[in-house]
Amino acid sequence: MHYAAFILLVLLLLHPSRALLVLAQTDPIDEYIQAEMKSRSIPGLALVVVKNGDIVKIKGYGFANLEYDVPATPDTVFALASVAKQFTATAIMLLVDQGKVRLDDPINQYLPSSPEQWKAITVRHLLTHTAGLAALFKGFNSLREGGWRTDYTTAQMFEAAVKDPISFAPGERWQYSDVGYFLLGMIIEKASGGTYRNFLASHFFKPVGMASTSVTDLWAILKNRAAGYSMRGHRLVNSRRVVQFELHSAGGVWSTVRDLAKWDNALATGRIVKPSSLEQMWRPVKLNSGGSYPYGFGWVIDEKRGHQMITHVGLTGTEYTRFPDDKLTVIVLTNLDLPIGGTTSNAWGLTKGVAGRLIPALLFSSLKEQAEINPDLTQKLRNLLLKAAKGEEVPMMTPGLRARRADASVANLAKRLQELTSFTFLACEEIKGRVFERFGAQVSRTCYYKMVTRSETRYYRFLLTSDDKVADFGSFTE
């Protein structure tokens, strides 16, 4: 027996209370969460871990309200933002199961006042963000004319959506759009004959026992509501989410980790929609080109070191991640909103870090540094990062990745490269026994590198094609 385990056993036998204190102080998940909250300036956080359908950890950290020193708990109610898109997508699939909606119907069958430029858009296109509608932060543009108001009706938002330009033909590519999910809410109301708010309450929240979950109503007194905060420069400030929309289907749900654990179990066990419908929701979308994009219906479809991963984040600092093959779900809700003024702090990635404390093979840091097997490739990838940070054209990227990253911010990457102290090869792993596509290109292997800067350590993942083109890349802290 390991010496530390022996000491803990003795404490359990002779001094149970002291043993419990030791366990509480050495929980790797607690240590990870607390360290990340400090480094990212996250005020409050609630966590739930579900394994094989059972809650194995549920806990609150920090403060739901800094002004009144209110602790965050598993019953703190957080704004989910885009994590709530799964409720809209699931509502559509329930209506599909009921025969009231068909995925490949043109949306003008449900929204007859749709403009001519929408005639080729289907329900499926809206669900998968492939309709060509306005991108995030660019939709409903005419509502901004003359300054924001505090209340908007569905009719006003629809009129604004009609005025937004179309970016591309439906199914041509992927572009995240709140406009699409707003229109899905209108379809839910048309097909069900009721309001979006009542549909979710009567079909999801009440049957599942989600007593603390509701569609956003800024007029309502909401017990245990977390205050929202943002980083402005290097200090926390109050968030100012004051606009009330009549239809909140793009991301307007408040909930708790306790309620979402109930939802997760109901969804996975077929109590909400048919298993075949759930399988469609968790399948990457096929584009007109024949390639796929890693997004289903309200969920990002990805993998991490060979483990399937179904996930989504919200701009209010929320993240919901399922590892279906491992029967593991991790949900993290925080009150750290979208940063203001170009700062980079956010609360995302924590679900993956928690999962890695339970399944160590998920962590890139579990890879041991190996001898460099292809120095030329390493240099090319390092040059790719340098060019990407400058916004330059990178021939090594696949066409799909170049199109995807055209408008992406490079400020974070540029800052890391300015502080770079080392960029070290870890491993390359072949993709075997399955087809793995990213942005229309088939991935043949994944290569991992450790980047150390003056302020942090990050792990980079590069998805490579058979001819060493980069189909995608990203970085993670652990």
C-alpha positions in Angstrom: 0.0 0.0 0.0 1.2 3.5 -0.9 2.4 5.4 2.2 -0.1 8.3 1.8 -2.9 5.8 1.4 -1.8 4.0 4.5 -1.7 7.3 6.5 -5.2 8.1 5.3 -6.5 4.7 6.3 -5.1 5.2 9.8 -6.8 8.6 10.1 -10.1 7.1 8.9 -9.9 4.5 11.7 -8.6 6.7 14.5 -9.6 10.3 13.6 -12.5 10.2 11.0 -13.0 14.0 11.2 -9.4 14.7 10.5 -9.5 12.2 7.6 -12.4 13.9 6.1 -10.6 17.2 6.3 -7.6 15.7 4.5 -9.8 14.4 1.8 -11.5 17.8 1.4 -8.2 19.5 1.1 -6.7 17.1 -1.5 -9.7 16.7 -3.9 -8.0 17.2 -7.3 -11.2 18.6 -8.8 -11.6 21.2 -6.0 -7.9 22.1 -6.4 -8.3 22.5 -10.1 -11.5 24.5 -10.0 -10.2 26.8 -7.2 -7.0 27.5 -9.1 -8.8 28.2 -12.3 -11.3 30.5 -10.7 -8.4 32.5 -9.2 -6.4 32.8 -12.4 -9.5 33.7 -14.5 -11.2 35.9 -11.9 -14.4 33.9 -11.9 -16.6 35.2 -9.0 -18.9 32.2 -8.5 -19.2 28.7 -10.0 -21.4 25.6 -9.6 -20.4 22.2 -10.7 -22.1 18.8 -11.2 -20.5 15.6 -12.4 -22.8 12.7 -13.5 -21.4 9.2 -14.0 -23.5 6.3 -15.2 -26.6 8.4 -14.5 -25.7 9.2 -10.9 -24.4 12.5 -9.4 -20.9 11.8 -8.1 -20.0 15.4 -7.3 -22.1 18.5 -6.9 -20.7 21.7 -5.4 -20.7 25.5 -5.4 -17.6 27.7 -5.2 -17.1 31.4 -4.7 -19.9 33.9 -4.7 -23.2 34.2 -6.6 -23.3 37.9 -5.6 -20.2 39.8 -4.6 -22.0 42.9 -3.3 -23.8 40.8 -0.6 -21.3 38.0 -0.2 -23.8 35.4 -1.2 -22.1 32.0 -1.7 -22.6 30.0 -4.9 -24.3 26.7 -4.3 -25.7 23.8 -6.5 -29.0 25.6 -6.3 -27.7 29.0 -7.5 -29.6 29.9 -10.7 -27.4 31.0 -13.6 -28.1 32.4 -17.0 -27.3 29.6 -19.5 -27.0 31.8 -22.6 -26.3 29.5 -25.6 -26.1 26.3 -23.5 -29.9 26.8 -23.7 -29.9 26.2 -27.5 -30.2 22.5 -26.8 -33.7 23.1 -25.3 -34.8 24.8 -28.5 -33.3 22.0 -30.6 -34.9 19.3 -28.4 -38.3 21.1 -28.6 -38.1 20.9 -32.4 -37.2 17.2 -32.3 -40.1 16.5 -29.9 -42.4 18.2 -32.5 -40.7 16.0 -35.2 -41.5 12.9 -33.1 -45.1 14.1 -32.9 -45.3 14.6 -36.6 -45.9 18.4 -36.4 -42.5 19.4 -37.9 -40.3 17.9 -40.6 -36.6 18.7 -40.6 -36.3 19.2 -44.4 -39.4 21.4 -44.8 -38.6 24.9 -46.0 -39.2 27.3 -43.1 -41.7 29.3 -45.1 -44.2 26.5 -44.5 -44.2 27.5 -40.8 -43.4 31.2 -41.3 -45.4 32.2 -44.4 -44.3 35.8 -44.2 -40.7 34.7 -44.8 -38.9 36.7 -47.5 -37.9 35.4 -50.9 -34.2 35.1 -49.9 -35.2 32.5 -47.2 -37.1 30.2 -49.6 -34.3 27.5 -49.7 -33.7 27.5 -45.9 -35.0 24.4 -44.1 -35.6 23.6 -40.4 -32.4 21.5 -40.5 -30.4 24.4 -41.7 -31.5 26.5 -38.8 -30.7 23.8 -36.3 -27.2 23.3 -37.6 -26.3 27.0 -38.2 -25.9 26.4 -42.0 -28.7 28.6 -43.2 -26.5 31.6 -44.1 -28.3 33.9 -41.7 -26.4 36.7 -39.9 -23.5 35.7 -37.7 -23.3 36.2 -33.9 -23.3 39.9 -32.9 -24.3 40.9 -36.5 -27.9 39.6 -36.4 -31.0 41.8 -35.9 -28.8 44.7 -37.0 -31.6 47.2 -37.6 -32.6 47.0 -33.9 -29.5 48.9 -33.1 -30.5 51.9 -35.1 -31.0 54.8 -32.7 -29.6 52.8 -29.8 -30.9 49.7 -28.0 -34.3 49.7 -26.4 -35.1 47.6 -23.3 -38.0 45.5 -24.7 -38.5 43.8 -28.1 -41.5 41.9 -29.4 -41.3 38.9 -31.6 -42.7 40.9 -34.5 -39.9 43.5 -34.1 -37.2 40.9 -34.1 -38.6 39.1 -37.1 -38.8 42.3 -39.0 -35.1 43.0 -38.2 -34.1 39.5 -39.1 -35.7 39.9 -42.6 -33.5 43.0 -43.1 -30.2 41.2 -42.3 -28.3 40.1 -45.4 -27.8 36.5 -46.3 -24.1 35.4 -46.1 -24.2 32.3 -48.3 -26.5 29.7 -49.8 -28.1 27.3 -47.3 -25.9 24.3 -46.6 -22.8 25.8 -48.2 -20.9 26.3 -44.9 -21.4 26.9 -41.1 -21.9 30.2 -39.4 -23.1 30.5 -35.8 -26.4 32.5 -35.8 -28.7 33.5 -33.0 -31.2 34.6 -35.7 -31.6 31.0 -36.8 -32.5 29.9 -33.3 -34.9 32.8 -32.9 -36.7 31.6 -36.0 -36.8 28.0 -34.5 -38.6 29.5 -31.5 -41.2 31.0 -33.9 -41.6 27.6 -35.6 -42.1 25.9 -32.2 -44.9 28.4 -31.4 -46.5 27.9 -34.8 -46.4 24.1 -34.7 -47.4 23.8 -31.1 -50.1 26.5 -31.0 -48.6 27.9 -27.7 -45.8 30.0 -26.5 -42.1 28.9 -26.4 -42.1 29.6 -22.7 -45.1 27.4 -22.0 -43.9 24.6 -24.3 -40.6 24.3 -22.5 -42.3 24.4 -19.1 -45.0 21.9 -19.8 -42.9 19.4 -21.9 -39.5 19.6 -20.2 -39.1 21.5 -17.0 -42.2 20.3 -15.1 -42.2 16.6 -16.1 -38.4 16.4 -15.3 -38.8 18.1 -12.0 -36.6 21.1 -12.9 -38.3 23.5 -10.4 -35.6 26.1 -10.6 -35.4 26.3 -14.4 -37.3 28.9 -16.4 -37.2 31.0 -19.6 -35.8 34.5 -19.1 -38.1 37.1 -17.7 -36.2 40.1 -16.4 -39.3 41.4 -14.6 -39.6 38.2 -12.5 -38.3 37.7 -9.0 -36.1 34.7 -9.4 -35.0 33.0 -6.1 -31.2 32.3 -5.9 -30.4 34.2 -9.1 -26.6 34.8 -9.6 -25.5 38.3 -10.4 -23.5 38.6 -13.6 -20.0 40.0 -13.9 -17.6 40.8 -16.7 -13.9 41.6 -16.8 -13.2 45.1 -17.9 -9.4 45.5 -18.3 -8.1 43.8 -15.2 -11.1 44.4 -12.9 -14.5 42.8 -12.4 -17.6 44.9 -13.2 -21.3 44.3 -13.2 -22.7 42.9 -16.4 -25.5 44.9 -18.0 -27.9 42.4 -19.7 -31.0 44.4 -19.5 -32.8 43.8 -22.8 -36.1 41.8 -22.5 -37.1 39.8 -25.6 -40.5 38.4 -26.0 -39.1 35.2 -27.6 -35.9 33.9 -26.0 -35.2 30.7 -28.0 -31.7 31.7 -29.0 -30.4 31.3 -25.4 -32.8 32.5 -22.8 -33.0 29.9 -20.0 -32.0 30.1 -16.4 -31.1 27.0 -14.4 -29.0 25.2 -11.8 -26.6 22.4 -12.0 -28.9 20.3 -9.9 -31.7 20.7 -12.4 -29.5 20.2 -15.4 -28.3 16.9 -13.9 -32.0 15.8 -14.0 -32.3 17.0 -17.5 -29.2 15.1 -18.6 -30.5 11.9 -17.2 -34.0 12.3 -18.8 -32.4 13.2 -22.2 -30.0 10.2 -22.1 -32.6 7.7 -21.1 -35.1 8.6 -23.8 -37.7 10.3 -21.6 -37.7 13.4 -23.7 -37.3 12.5 -27.3 -36.9 9.2 -29.2 -33.3 7.7 -29.2 -33.3 8.0 -32.9 -34.0 11.8 -32.6 -31.3 12.2 -30.0 -28.9 10.4 -32.4 -29.7 12.9 -35.1 -29.0 15.8 -32.7 -25.6 14.4 -31.9 -24.5 13.9 -35.5 -22.2 16.3 -37.3 -23.9 18.2 -40.1 -23.2 17.3 -43.7 -22.6 20.3 -46.0 -23.5 20.7 -49.6 -19.9 19.8 -50.5 -20.2 16.4 -48.9 -17.9 17.3 -46.1 -19.1 17.6 -42.5 -18.9 20.3 -39.8 -18.6 19.4 -36.0 -22.0 20.7 -35.0 -25.3 18.9 -34.6 -28.6 20.3 -33.4 -27.7 22.7 -30.6 -24.5 20.8 -29.7 -20.9 20.9 -30.8 -19.8 17.3 -31.8 -16.1 16.7 -31.1 -13.6 14.3 -29.6 -10.8 14.5 -27.1 -8.0 11.9 -27.4 -10.3 9.4 -29.0 -13.2 10.0 -26.6 -16.4 11.3 -28.2 -17.4 14.7 -26.8 -20.7 16.5 -27.1 -20.5 20.0 -25.7 -21.7 23.6 -25.8 -20.7 26.9 -24.1 -22.6 30.1 -23.3 -21.3 33.6 -23.2 -22.4 34.0 -19.6 -19.7 31.6 -18.5 -21.5 28.3 -18.9 -20.4 25.0 -20.3 -22.1 21.6 -20.6 -20.1 18.6 -21.8 -21.0 14.9 -22.3 -18.6 12.0 -22.9 -21.2 9.4 -24.0 -18.8 6.5 -24.5 -17.6 7.1 -20.9 -21.1 7.7 -19.6 -19.8 10.9 -18.1 -21.3 14.4 -18.0 -19.7 17.5 -16.5 -21.6 20.8 -16.2 -20.1 24.1 -15.1 -22.1 27.2 -14.6 -20.4 30.5 -13.7 -21.3 34.2 -13.5 -18.3 35.5 -15.5 -19.9 37.0 -18.6 -18.4 37.9 -21.9 -15.4 40.2 -21.3 -15.6 43.9 -22.1 -13.1 45.9 -24.1 -11.0 43.2 -25.7 -9.9 41.4 -22.6 -9.5 37.6 -22.9 -10.7 36.1 -19.6 -13.5 33.5 -19.9 -14.7 30.4 -18.0 -14.7 27.9 -20.8 -12.8 24.6 -20.9 -13.4 23.8 -17.2 -15.7 20.8 -18.0 -12.9 19.2 -19.9 -10.4 19.8 -17.1 -12.7 18.3 -14.6 -13.3 15.3 -16.8 -9.6 14.8 -17.1 -9.3 14.5 -13.3 -11.6 11.5 -13.6 -10.3 10.1 -16.9 -6.6 11.1 -16.9 -6.1 9.9 -20.5 -8.2 12.9 -21.6 -5.6 15.3 -20.4 -3.0 16.4 -22.9 -0.7 16.8 -19.9 -0.8 13.1 -19.4 1.3 12.7 -22.6 5.0 12.2 -21.9 7.4 14.3 -23.9 8.9 12.1 -26.7 11.9 12.5 -28.9 11.2 14.8 -31.8 10.2 12.5 -34.7 9.7 15.2 -37.4 11.4 18.5 -36.6 10.4 19.8 -40.0 6.7 19.4 -39.2 7.2 21.1 -35.8 8.8 24.1 -37.5 6.0 24.3 -40.0 3.4 24.2 -37.3 5.2 26.9 -35.3 5.4 29.0 -38.4 1.6 28.4 -38.9 1.0 29.9 -35.5 3.2 32.9 -36.2 1.4 33.6 -39.5 -2.0 33.0 -38.0 -1.2 35.5 -35.2 -0.4 38.1 -37.8 -3.6 37.4 -39.8 -1.5 36.2 -42.8 -2.5 33.6 -45.3 -1.4 30.1 -44.3 -1.2 27.7 -47.2 -0.7 24.8 -44.7 -4.3 25.2 -43.6 -7.0 23.4 -45.5 -9.4 25.6 -47.5 -12.2 24.8 -44.9 -10.0 25.9 -42.0 -8.9 29.1 -43.8 -12.6 30.0 -44.5 -13.5 29.2 -40.9 -10.7 31.3 -39.3 -11.0 34.3 -41.7 -12.7 36.5 -39.1 -11.3 35.0 -36.0 -9.5 37.1 -33.4 -5.8 36.5 -33.2 -5.1 38.7 -30.2 -4.8 35.8 -27.8 -2.4 33.9 -30.0 -0.2 36.9 -30.7 0.1 37.6 -27.0 1.2 34.0 -26.2 3.8 34.0 -29.0 5.2 37.3 -27.6 5.7 35.6 -24.2 6.8 32.2 -25.7 9.6 30.3 -23.9 9.2 26.9 -25.4 7.1 24.9 -27.9 7.7 21.2 -27.4 6.5 18.1 -29.3 4.5 15.6 -27.2 3.0 13.0 -29.5 1.2 12.2 -32.7 -1.7 9.7 -32.7 -3.2 8.0 -35.8 -6.9 8.1 -36.4 -7.9 4.4 -36.7 -11.1 2.6 -37.3 -13.3 5.6 -37.9 -13.8 8.6 -40.2 -13.0 11.9 -38.6 -13.6 15.0 -40.6 -13.1 18.7 -39.8 -14.3 21.5 -42.1 -14.6 19.3 -45.1 -11.2 17.5 -44.8 -10.6 14.0 -43.5 -8.2 13.9 -40.5 -5.7 11.1 -40.4 -3.8 12.0 -37.2 -3.6 14.3 -34.3 -0.4 15.9 -33.0 0.1 17.5 -29.6 2.5 20.2 -28.4 3.2 21.9 -25.1 3.6 25.7 -25.3 5.1 27.4 -22.2 4.9 31.2 -22.0 5.9 33.6 -19.2 2.3 33.5 -17.8 1.0 30.0 -18.5 1.3 26.5 -20.0 -1.0 25.5 -22.9 -1.4 22.4 -24.9 -2.0 22.7 -28.7 -3.8 20.1 -30.7 -3.3 20.0 -34.5 -5.6 17.9 -36.7 -3.7 16.8 -39.8 -4.7 15.3 -43.1 -2.7 12.6 -44.8 -0.6 15.2 -46.7 0.1 17.2 -43.5 -2.4 20.0 -44.1 -3.9 21.4 -40.9 -7.6 20.8 -40.8 -8.0 22.5 -37.4 -6.0 23.4 -34.3 -6.8 24.8 -30.9 -5.2 25.2 -27.4 -6.2 24.2 -24.0 -5.2 24.7 -20.4 -5.3 21.9 -17.9 
